[in-house]
């Protein structure tokens, strides 16, 4: 294979001033300069980048971002600089901390019949937003589908998140995760959590696969890992990923128990205990007569997987709900899940995992 080098070209009017700035202030190395009698081009390298500064070209000045784990020790602590040629320099943290926005509580109902648009997202997947305002950026809930079955054009990647759930709603999907052994099939009714920065890849999907994906916070970075190959060796199910353990919950292995509200029963996914109570996930079914209740969780999201019910909210109009609908109940608000059909099945996600019901 021939050697190939990529350069970014930037304009200048006074090359001499730019040489001083890019070498002394930014600490880059000058690799070339020509012609000798009246230089018009200088080439600099550093931080994985190669810059060609050239006099008289019509290119825009652009913006250069330099990421470092010590921003205060770089360029005398300056965060925004402007080079003599007009290029703006931003100095930022290499690994910024995950910011969890404060939840903006709201009573939200999202119905499938309202025909919210499906948009094309990563790897050709179709996304439907289940919480349009995302509670101030604190959470994203997506209904995801892949109409055509077969191999999924995915790469090994990871997410910088506080919590992430994948619940298989319809069909099945083949997945592989870092330190979790060989690829496996996630069937309808089952779920996994993707602990912070666990490497994983979607391999193959059935036709009309549908999943519910929950991410906290709403905006989080997805990073491609070009080095890791999965599977990456024997399983290590007890590995801790920033305080969380990988969970593959299987419906057939679960036990049903009383739900937090009368009139319902649930199967717990063990996600609360494996995330140190960051979040809890339960599947809920009808088991009697419902009553009014409220909660003190920060976020309580519910997706109707099957059946029908009427959602009554104190001071709000009532909503007749069916499969594909979703709702969020803010803390302290009294609600009632009334007129539930015998086949009603709900997916409830709470943050934190354990909270009080009143």
N, C-alpha and C positions, 0 to 999 in steps of 0.2 A: 504494500500500500504506500502511495506517495505521502510525504509530509504535507500537512495542510495547517495553515495558521489563519485564524480569523482576527481581524482588526476592527475597531470602531474608529471612524474618522470624525474629527472635530475641527472646526475652523479657527483661525487666529489671524490677527493683524500684526501683532508684535511677538514673534516666536521667542525672543530672548526673555521676555517677562514670563511666558508660560513655562519655559525650562526651569526657571527658579521656583515657580509655584509647585509644579508637579513633582520635582525632586526634593526640594527642601521642606515644603509644608506637608505634602501628601506622602512623602517618603517613597515615591516610585523610582524605578531605575530607568535611565535613558539608555536605550539600546542602539539607536541609529540617529544620525543627523546629516542632512545633505541639502544642497551642494555645499562644499566647504567654504567657497568665497562669499556666499550670501545665502545662508540656510533658509529654506522654506518649509522643510519637513523635519519633524523630530518624532521618534517612536519611543514610547514609554511602556514599561510592563510592571505589574505588581498586583497582588491580591487576586490572582487568577484572571487578570484582564490585560489586554494589549491595546494601547491607544496610539493613534496616528494623528498628531497635531499638524495641520497643514495650512499654510498661508494662501488666502485667495480663493478657497473653495466655498460654494454657496450653501453648505450644510448648516442646519441650526445648531446652536450651542449645546443644547441637551442638558440632561441631569445625570450626574454620576452618584450612585449610592455606595458608600463604603460601610460594611458591616464589621463590627469588632466587638470582642467581649470586654473591651475597656474603652468605651467612648470618651471618658474623661481624660484618658492618657493619650489620646490621639489628636493631633493638630491643636495642641494646647487647650483641649476641651471644647473647642468650637464645634457646634452641631450643624451649622449652615454656613457655607463659604461660597464665594464666587471667584472663579479663576479669572485671570486677566483676559482670556478669550471669551468670557461670558458664560462658561459652563458652570452650572450650579452644582455644588457638592453637598450631599447630605451624609452626615455621620450618624449611624444608628446602631442599636444593639444587635449583635450576632444572634443571640438567643433570647429574645424579649420574653418576659414572664407572661403566662396566660392571664388575660384580664377577664374577670367574670362580671359582666354588667349587672347593675342592680335591677331586679325584676320590676317591671311596670305591670302591676296586677290588673287583670281585666277578665270579664266574663266573655268567652269567645265560643261561638258555635260555627262550625264549618261543615256545610252539607254537600254531599256529592252531587245532589240534584241541582245545586247552584252553578255547576259546570265551570268551576275554576279552571283556568288554563293549565294544560300539561306543557312543560318546557323541557327541552333537550339538555341534559346535564352531562356530567363526566361519563366517559366510556359509552356514550350513546343512550344512556338510561333516561327514561321519562320521569319527571318529577312534578308532583302536585303539592303545593304548600298547604299544610293543615292549620298553621297558626300565622295568618297573614302579617300581623304586626310584630310577631316573634317576641312579644312581651318585653319590648325595649332592647332586644338583642340577646336576651338571656337564654333562649332556646329555639331550636328549629325542629319542626316535626314534618317529615316528608313522606308522602305516599309515592312509592317508586315502583315502576313497572318496566318490564322488558318484553314487548309483544312477541318478538321472534326468539325462539329457543336456539341454543347452540353455544359455541364458545363466546366468551365475553372478552372484548379487547381491553383488558385491564393489565396493569403493571403492579409490581410489588410497591406498596406505598404505606404511609402511616398518617395519622391525623393528630394534630396538637389540640387535644380536647380535654374537658373536665369529665365528660361522660358521653358514651355513645352506645346506642342499642340498635340492633338489627333484628326485627321480628318478621319471620316469614309468614305472610298472610295467605298467599295462594301459591301453589306449585312448589318448586324446590330449586335450590341453588347449591352448587359445589364451591366450597371455600377452602382456603389453606391459611394457617396462621403461624406466626413465629413461635417456636418452642411448644407447639401443640400437636406435633406429629404429622401424620399423613393427611392429605386432603379428606374432607368429609362432606356429606350431603346434609344441608339444612332443610328440613321438611316443614310443610305448613303446620302452624301451631307451635313451632319451636323457635328459639331465639338464641342469639349470642350477644355478649357485650364485647366491645372493642376497647380494652383499656388504653389509656393514653400512650400513643406512639408505638403500639404493637404493630409490627409489619404484617401485612396480609395481602391477599389477592383473591378476586372473584374469578373463578375458572370457567364455569359452565352453568347455564340456566335452562330450566324447562320453558316451554312455550307459555306465555302469559304469566310469568312469574311476577308476583307482587310482594313487596316488603314495606314495612313501616320502619323508618329510620328516625331516631331521636338523637340530636346533637346538642351539647352544652359546652360553650355558648353557641349562639346561632352562627356567627362568623368564626370559622376556624381554618387553619392552614392544612392543606394536604400536600405532603412531600413525597416525591418519588424516590425510592431507594434503588439506585442502579447497581448496587454491589451485592445485596443479599439475594440468595436463591432460596425459594421455598418449595418443599419442606426443608428445614435446616438442621435436621438431626432428630434424635430421640425426643419424645415429649417430656416436658417439664411443667406439669400442670400446676405446680405450687409456686411458679415464678411470680414475683410481685412486680407489677408495672405501675410505678408511682402510686403505690398504695392500693392498687386494684388487681384482682386476679381474673383471668379469662374464665368466662362462664359459657357453657353450651347447655342450655336448658332443653330437656326433652319432655314433651307432654306425657308420654307413656310411663315415665318414671316418677311423675309428680304425684303428690297426695293433695286431696282437697280438704279445705279447712274453712271455718267460719270467716266471713269477710268483715271488714271494719264497720260495715253498715248492715243492719238487720235486713232479712229478706234476700240475701245473696250469699254465695259461697265462692271460694277462690282457690287457685293453685299458685303458690308462691314459687318464684323462679330462683331463689337463693341469691339474687343479685344484690340485695341490701347488705347481706353479711359478707359478700365477696368484694364490695366496694367500700367497706367501712362506713356504710350508711350514707354514701353519697347519693344513691338513688335506689328506688325499689320498683319492681315490675311484677304485676299480678294479672292473671287471666280470671275474669269474673263471670259467674253465671247466676241465673235466678234460682232462688231457693225459698221463696216465701213472699211475704207482703212487705213492701218497702215503706220507709218512714223518712221524715225530714232529718237532715244532719248537716253539719259544717265541719271544716277541718282547719288545721293550722300549718299545713305544709306550705312551702314557698311556691312550688309549682305542682299542680295536679292536672295532668293531661289524660284524656280518655278517648279511645278510638272504638267505634262500634264495628265489631267484626261480623256479627251475624244477628238476625232477629230485629226486633223493633222495641222502642220504649218512648215515653214522653218525659222530657226533661223539664222540671219545674224549678225555677229560680226565684228566690225572694225578691219581689219588686221588678221582675222581668217577665216578658211574655213567655209562654210555654212553647217548646219545640218538639214536634214529632220527629223522632230520629230513626234511621235505618242503617243497614250495612253500608260502610264507606263514610259515614259522618264522624265528626270529631268535635270535642269540646274541651274547654279549660275552665275550671272553677277557681276563682280567687279565694284566698284564705278568709275565713269568717263568714262567708256567704252561705246561707241555708239553701239546700237543694233537695230534690226528691226525684228518684228514678221510678216513675210511675208507669202503670199499664205495660209492664214488661212482658214480651212474648216468651213462651216456654223455651225457645231456642236462642234467647238473647245471650250473646257472648261479647264481653268487653275486654279491651286491653287497657290497663291503667298503669301510668308511669308517674311516680312521685319523686320529688326532690325536696327534702331528703327522703331516705327510704323508710324511716319510721317517723310517724307523726301522730298527733292526737285528733280524734274525731269527737265532735260534740253533738 
